[in-house]
Amino acid sequence: MGLLFEQIDSQPSEIGEITLRRRKIPALGARDIFEVKLGEEFLMSSMFVDAEIALSDIGLQATEGDNLSVVVGGLGLGYTAVAALKHERVAELLVVEYLKPVISWHEREFVPLGQELNNDLRSRYVHGSFFDMAVADPAAGGFDPDAPGKRFDAILLDIDHSPRALLHDSNASFYTAENLALMARQLKPRGVFAMWSNEGEDDEFMAELRDVFIDVDCHVVSFFNPFQNRESFNTVYVARKPG
């Protein structure tokens, strides 16, 4: 059967020790489950990826036109980024990741989707803070270090667990109308902002979104949780910049 548990890598990062692990759960079949922990906190698992994939599918279905330039905030295990590349209209994908070890795991193909991202010429890793880049003056920086002032068709965000459950307290200011509006400067007219959340619809955050965007909605993504033997859900927020 091989090892049921393996720690693949553990490295210090800007916000604490981050660890990549692989395990097998015999009751769930032969496939490997990849997990990422920050200290003692679980950040992500390849067991539950439906909503990460839906973030790209729902967000990009709302976009208009072809030759899309897309930003994914948060690389994680790569599911949102790879799902975006499945859309033929995507011409360019920038994946912004704050934690250098996470980028390294993909570059060295320690995780299953690393090879797919590395081999797709449309995809590029950008090491940096999504939240700092989001509010920066686009003319002096923005999400693309090679093209200051560049604007995008879609920005897809999957970093914090929700607008309230944050990986770091400093992220809280992003979820305000003021900073959402700063980020929206990097969207083209009628461009789309979409975001994953581990929690249900947040009325306060919806109000902040409506102060900046139009066509604001929150989609429920359901999936089966074998540990709880019942349906679980995440949510995906979608909003459009006015034209």
DONU-978212 format. One line per 5 residues: number of its first residue (from 0); their letters; for each residue x, y, z of N, C-alpha, C. Coordinates in steps of 0.2 Angstrom, whole numbers, plus 5000, padded with zeros to 4 digits. Layout:
<numis>
NUM	A	X Y Z X Y Z X Y Z | ...
</numis>
This chain:
<numis>
0	MGLLF	5004 4994 5000 5000 5000 5000 5004 5006 5000 | 5011 5006 5003 5015 5012 5003 5013 5016 5009 | 5016 5022 5010 5015 5026 5016 5008 5029 5016 | 5005 5029 5022 4999 5032 5023 5000 5039 5024 | 5006 5042 5026 5007 5049 5028 5014 5050 5026
5	EQIDS	5015 5056 5023 5022 5058 5021 5022 5066 5022 | 5027 5069 5025 5028 5076 5025 5033 5077 5019 | 5031 5081 5014 5035 5082 5008 5040 5088 5009 | 5038 5093 5013 5042 5099 5014 5039 5103 5019 | 5044 5107 5023 5042 5111 5028 5047 5117 5028
10	QPSEI	5044 5123 5027 5049 5129 5027 5046 5135 5031 | 5051 5139 5033 5048 5145 5036 5046 5150 5031 | 5041 5154 5032 5038 5159 5028 5037 5165 5031 | 5034 5170 5027 5033 5177 5030 5028 5177 5036 | 5024 5172 5036 5019 5172 5041 5019 5165 5045
15	GEITL	5025 5162 5045 5025 5156 5049 5027 5150 5046 | 5029 5144 5049 5031 5138 5046 5025 5135 5042 | 5027 5134 5036 5022 5131 5031 5024 5124 5029 | 5019 5119 5029 5021 5112 5028 5016 5109 5022 | 5019 5105 5018 5016 5102 5013 5016 5094 5015
20	RRRKI	5010 5091 5015 5010 5084 5017 5006 5080 5012 | 5007 5074 5011 5003 5069 5007 5001 5063 5012 | 4994 5061 5011 4992 5056 5014 4987 5052 5010 | 4986 5045 5012 4981 5041 5009 4976 5040 5015 | 4970 5040 5013 4964 5038 5017 4961 5032 5014
25	PALGA	4963 5026 5017 4960 5020 5013 4953 5020 5012 | 4949 5022 5016 4942 5022 5015 4939 5026 5009 | 4944 5031 5007 4942 5035 5001 4945 5033 4995 | 4949 5027 4995 4952 5025 4989 4959 5026 4989 | 4962 5025 4983 4969 5025 4982 4972 5032 4981
30	RDIFE	4968 5037 4979 4971 5043 4977 4975 5047 4983 | 4980 5050 4982 4984 5054 4987 4980 5060 4988 | 4980 5062 4995 4977 5068 4997 4983 5073 4999 | 4983 5079 4996 4988 5084 4998 4985 5089 5003 | 4989 5091 5008 4987 5096 5013 4993 5101 5014
35	VKLGE	4990 5107 5015 4995 5112 5017 4993 5115 5024 | 4998 5115 5029 4997 5118 5035 5001 5124 5036 | 4999 5129 5040 5002 5135 5042 5003 5135 5050 | 5008 5133 5052 5009 5131 5059 5005 5125 5061 | 5000 5126 5065 4995 5120 5067 4988 5121 5063
40	EFLMS	4988 5126 5059 4981 5128 5056 4981 5125 5049 | 4976 5121 5047 4975 5118 5040 4973 5124 5036 | 4977 5125 5030 4975 5130 5025 4971 5127 5020 | 4973 5121 5017 4970 5119 5011 4971 5111 5011 | 4966 5108 5007 4967 5101 5006 4964 5099 4999
45	SMFVD	4967 5094 4995 4965 5093 4989 4959 5088 4989 | 4956 5087 4995 4950 5083 4996 4944 5087 4994 | 4944 5094 4995 4939 5098 4994 4941 5104 4990 | 4940 5103 4983 4942 5108 4978 4936 5110 4974 | 4930 5108 4975 4925 5110 4971 4924 5118 4970
50	AEIAL	4924 5121 4976 4923 5128 4976 4929 5132 4973 | 4935 5129 4974 4941 5133 4971 4940 5132 4963 | 4938 5127 4960 4937 5126 4953 4931 5131 4951 | 4926 5131 4955 4920 5135 4953 4922 5142 4953 | 4926 5144 4957 4928 5151 4957 4931 5153 4950
55	SDIGL	4935 5149 4947 4937 5151 4940 4931 5150 4935 | 4927 5145 4936 4922 5144 4931 4916 5149 4932 | 4914 5151 4938 4909 5156 4939 4911 5163 4937 | 4917 5164 4939 4920 5171 4938 4921 5172 4930 | 4924 5167 4927 4926 5168 4920 4920 5168 4915
60	QATEG	4915 5164 4917 4908 5164 4914 4905 5171 4914 | 4907 5175 4919 4904 5182 4919 4908 5187 4915 | 4913 5185 4912 4917 5189 4908 4915 5190 4901 | 4917 5195 4898 4915 5196 4891 4921 5197 4886 | 4920 5194 4880 4925 5195 4875 4930 5189 4875
65	DNLSV	4936 5190 4872 4941 5184 4871 4947 5187 4873 | 4953 5183 4872 4959 5185 4874 4960 5188 4881 | 4957 5185 4886 4956 5187 4893 4963 5187 4896 | 4964 5193 4900 4970 5193 4905 4967 5192 4912 | 4969 5187 4915 4966 5185 4922 4972 5185 4927
70	VVGGL	4970 5188 4933 4974 5187 4939 4971 5182 4944 | 4974 5178 4947 4972 5173 4952 4976 5175 4958 | 4973 5177 4964 4976 5179 4970 4976 5173 4975 | 4982 5170 4976 4982 5164 4980 4983 5158 4976 | 4989 5155 4976 4991 5149 4972 4988 5143 4975
75	GLGYT	4989 5142 4981 4987 5136 4985 4989 5130 4982 | 4985 5125 4981 4987 5119 4977 4986 5119 4970 | 4984 5125 4967 4984 5126 4960 4977 5125 4957 | 4972 5123 4960 4966 5121 4957 4962 5127 4954 | 4962 5133 4957 4959 5139 4954 4963 5141 4947
80	AVAAL	4969 5141 4948 4973 5143 4942 4972 5138 4936 | 4973 5131 4937 4972 5126 4932 4965 5127 4929 | 4960 5128 4933 4953 5128 4931 4952 5134 4926 | 4956 5140 4928 4956 5146 4923 4959 5144 4917 | 4964 5140 4917 4967 5138 4910 4963 5134 4906
85	KHERV	4958 5130 4909 4954 5126 4905 4949 5130 4900 | 4949 5137 4902 4944 5141 4898 4949 5144 4892 | 4947 5142 4886 4950 5144 4880 4951 5151 4879 | 4946 5155 4882 4946 5162 4881 4952 5166 4885 | 4955 5162 4889 4960 5165 4893 4967 5165 4889
90	AELLV	4970 5171 4888 4976 5172 4885 4982 5172 4889 | 4981 5175 4895 4986 5176 4900 4984 5175 4907 | 4988 5172 4911 4986 5171 4918 4992 5172 4923 | 4991 5177 4927 4996 5179 4932 4993 5176 4939 | 4997 5172 4942 4995 5169 4949 5000 5172 4954
95	VEYLK	4996 5177 4958 5000 5180 4963 5000 5177 4970 | 5006 5175 4972 5007 5171 4979 5012 5174 4983 | 5010 5175 4990 5014 5179 4995 5019 5174 4997 | 5018 5168 4998 5022 5163 5001 5027 5160 4996 | 5033 5161 4996 5038 5158 4991 5038 5151 4991
100	PVISW	5038 5147 4997 5038 5140 4997 5032 5137 4993 | 5026 5140 4993 5021 5138 4989 5022 5138 4981 | 5025 5143 4979 5027 5144 4972 5033 5139 4971 | 5037 5138 4975 5043 5133 4974 5040 5126 4974 | 5035 5124 4978 5032 5117 4977 5029 5116 4970
105	HEREF	5026 5121 4967 5024 5120 4960 5029 5120 4955 | 5034 5125 4956 5040 5125 4951 5044 5118 4951 | 5044 5115 4957 5048 5109 4958 5043 5103 4957 | 5037 5104 4956 5032 5099 4954 5031 5094 4960 | 5031 5097 4966 5030 5093 4972 5022 5091 4973
110	VPLGQ	5018 5095 4969 5011 5095 4970 5009 5093 4963 | 5003 5089 4962 5001 5086 4956 5000 5091 4950 | 4997 5097 4952 4996 5102 4946 5002 5106 4944 | 5007 5106 4948 5013 5110 4946 5015 5109 4939 | 5016 5103 4936 5018 5102 4929 5013 5105 4924
115	ELNND	5007 5105 4926 5002 5108 4921 5002 5115 4921 | 5004 5118 4927 5005 5126 4927 5011 5128 4923 | 5016 5124 4925 5023 5125 4922 5023 5125 4914 | 5019 5120 4912 5020 5119 4905 5015 5123 4900 | 5011 5127 4904 5006 5131 4900 5009 5138 4899
120	LRSRY	5011 5140 4893 5014 5146 4892 5010 5152 4894 | 5004 5151 4895 4999 5157 4897 5000 5159 4904 | 5003 5155 4908 5003 5155 4915 5010 5158 4918 | 5009 5162 4923 5015 5165 4926 5014 5166 4933 | 5019 5164 4937 5019 5165 4945 5022 5172 4946
125	VHGSF	5019 5176 4951 5021 5182 4953 5021 5182 4961 | 5028 5183 4963 5029 5182 4970 5027 5189 4973 | 5023 5190 4978 5021 5196 4981 5015 5196 4985 | 5013 5201 4988 5007 5202 4992 5001 5204 4987 | 4996 5200 4986 4990 5202 4983 4987 5208 4985
130	FDMAV	4987 5208 4992 4983 5214 4995 4987 5221 4994 | 4994 5220 4994 4998 5226 4993 4997 5228 4986 | 4998 5223 4981 4997 5225 4974 4990 5228 4972 | 4985 5225 4976 4978 5227 4974 4977 5235 4975 | 4980 5237 4980 4979 5244 4982 4984 5249 4980
135	ADPAA	4989 5246 4977 4995 5251 4974 4993 5255 4968 | 4996 5260 4967 4995 5265 4961 4996 5260 4955 | 4991 5259 4951 4993 5255 4945 4998 5257 4941 | 4999 5264 4940 5004 5267 4936 5011 5266 4938 | 5012 5264 4945 5018 5263 4948 5019 5255 4949
140	GGFDP	5014 5251 4948 5015 5244 4950 5009 5240 4948 | 5005 5238 4952 4999 5234 4951 5001 5227 4951 | 4997 5222 4948 4998 5215 4948 5004 5212 4944 | 5005 5216 4938 5010 5213 4934 5016 5218 4934 | 5022 5215 4937 5028 5219 4938 5031 5220 4931
145	DAPGK	5029 5217 4926 5032 5218 4920 5028 5223 4916 | 5022 5225 4918 5018 5230 4914 5014 5234 4919 | 5017 5239 4922 5014 5244 4927 5008 5247 4923 | 5002 5247 4927 4996 5251 4924 4992 5246 4920 | 4994 5240 4919 4990 5235 4915 4983 5234 4919
150	RFDAI	4978 5233 4915 4972 5231 4917 4969 5224 4915 | 4965 5221 4919 4963 5214 4918 4956 5213 4917 | 4954 5208 4914 4947 5206 4913 4944 5203 4919 | 4948 5199 4923 4945 5196 4929 4951 5196 4934 | 4949 5197 4940 4953 5195 4946 4949 5190 4951
155	LLDID	4952 5185 4952 4949 5179 4956 4953 5178 4962 | 4950 5179 4968 4954 5179 4974 4952 5173 4978 | 4957 5169 4981 4956 5164 4986 4962 5164 4990 | 4962 5168 4996 4967 5168 5000 4964 5167 5008 | 4960 5172 5010 4957 5171 5017 4952 5166 5017
160	HSPRA	4950 5164 5023 4944 5159 5023 4938 5162 5022 | 4937 5169 5023 4931 5173 5022 4933 5180 5023 | 4929 5185 5022 4930 5192 5024 4931 5193 5031 | 4929 5188 5035 4930 5189 5043 4935 5184 5045 | 4936 5178 5042 4941 5173 5045 4947 5174 5041
165	LLHDS	4952 5178 5043 4958 5180 5040 4964 5176 5041 | 4969 5176 5036 4975 5173 5038 4979 5177 5042 | 4978 5184 5041 4982 5189 5045 4977 5195 5046 | 4978 5198 5052 4973 5203 5053 4974 5209 5049 | 4980 5210 5046 4981 5216 5041 4977 5215 5035
170	NASFY	4974 5209 5033 4971 5209 5027 4964 5212 5028 | 4961 5213 5034 4954 5215 5035 4953 5222 5031 | 4957 5226 5030 4956 5233 5027 4954 5232 5020 | 4956 5226 5017 4955 5225 5009 4947 5224 5008 | 4943 5222 5013 4936 5220 5012 4932 5226 5013
175	TAENL	4934 5232 5012 4930 5238 5012 4929 5241 5005 | 4924 5245 5005 4923 5248 4998 4929 5252 4996 | 4932 5256 5001 4938 5260 4999 4943 5256 4995 | 4945 5250 4998 4951 5246 4995 4948 5242 4989 | 4942 5240 4989 4939 5236 4984 4939 5241 4978
180	ALMAR	4938 5248 4979 4938 5252 4973 4945 5253 4971 | 4950 5253 4975 4957 5254 4973 4959 5248 4968 | 4957 5242 4971 4958 5236 4966 4955 5237 4960 | 4949 5239 4960 4945 5239 4953 4948 5244 4948 | 4953 5248 4950 4956 5252 4945 4960 5247 4940
185	QLKPR	4962 5241 4943 4966 5237 4938 4961 5232 4934 | 4955 5233 4935 4950 5230 4930 4948 5234 4924 | 4947 5231 4919 4945 5234 4913 4937 5236 4914 | 4935 5241 4911 4927 5242 4911 4923 5235 4910 | 4919 5234 4914 4915 5228 4914 4919 5222 4916
190	GVFAM	4925 5223 4919 4929 5217 4921 4926 5214 4927 | 4928 5208 4929 4924 5204 4934 4929 5203 4940 | 4927 5204 4946 4930 5202 4952 4926 5196 4955 | 4930 5191 4957 4926 5185 4960 4931 5182 4966 | 4927 5180 4971 4931 5178 4977 4928 5172 4980
195	WSNEG	4932 5167 4983 4930 5161 4986 4929 5163 4994 | 4924 5160 4997 4924 5160 5004 4922 5153 5007 | 4924 5152 5013 4922 5146 5016 4916 5146 5020 | 4913 5152 5021 4907 5154 5025 4901 5156 5020 | 4895 5156 5023 4889 5158 5019 4890 5166 5018
200	EDDEF	4884 5168 5014 4884 5175 5012 4885 5180 5017 | 4889 5185 5017 4891 5190 5022 4887 5196 5019 | 4882 5198 5023 4878 5204 5021 4882 5210 5021 | 4886 5211 5026 4891 5217 5026 4895 5218 5020 | 4898 5212 5019 4903 5212 5013 4899 5213 5006
205	MAELR	4893 5210 5006 4889 5211 5000 4888 5219 4999 | 4887 5222 5004 4885 5229 5004 4891 5233 5002 | 4897 5231 5004 4904 5234 5002 4905 5233 4995 | 4903 5227 4992 4904 5226 4985 4899 5230 4981 | 4893 5231 4983 4888 5235 4980 4890 5242 4979
210	DVFID	4894 5245 4984 4896 5252 4984 4901 5253 4978 | 4904 5248 4975 4909 5248 4970 4907 5245 4964 | 4904 5240 4964 4902 5236 4958 4895 5235 4956 | 4894 5232 4951 4887 5231 4949 4886 5223 4948 | 4880 5221 4947 4879 5214 4946 4882 5209 4951
215	VDCHV	4881 5211 4957 4884 5208 4963 4880 5202 4965 | 4883 5196 4966 4880 5190 4968 4884 5186 4972 | 4881 5181 4975 4885 5176 4979 4882 5169 4978 | 4886 5165 4975 4884 5158 4973 4886 5153 4978 | 4881 5148 4980 4883 5143 4984 4885 5137 4980
220	VSFFN	4891 5134 4982 4894 5128 4979 4894 5123 4984 | 4890 5118 4983 4889 5112 4987 4893 5106 4985 | 4896 5102 4990 4900 5096 4989 4899 5091 4994 | 4900 5085 4993 4899 5080 4998 4906 5080 5003 | 4904 5080 5009 4910 5079 5014 4910 5072 5017
225	PFQNR	4915 5068 5015 4915 5061 5018 4916 5060 5025 | 4919 5065 5028 4921 5065 5035 4914 5066 5039 | 4910 5070 5037 4904 5072 5040 4898 5068 5037 | 4899 5064 5032 4894 5060 5028 4888 5065 5027 | 4889 5071 5024 4884 5075 5022 4886 5080 5017
230	ESFNT	4882 5084 5015 4884 5090 5010 4887 5095 5014 | 4892 5098 5012 4895 5105 5014 4894 5110 5009 | 4896 5116 5010 4896 5121 5005 4901 5126 5006 | 4903 5130 5001 4907 5136 5001 4903 5141 4997 | 4906 5147 4996 4902 5152 4992 4907 5155 4988
235	VYVAR	4905 5158 4982 4909 5162 4977 4905 5169 4976 | 4908 5174 4978 4906 5181 4976 4908 5183 4969 | 4903 5186 4966 4905 5189 4959 4902 5196 4958 | 4906 5200 4956 4904 5207 4955 4907 5210 4948 | 4904 5215 4945 4906 5217 4939 4908 5225 4940
240	KPG	4914 5227 4937 4915 5234 4937 4911 5238 4932 | 4908 5243 4934 4904 5247 4929 4908 5248 4922 | 4904 5249 4917 4907 5250 4910 4908 5257 4909
</numis>
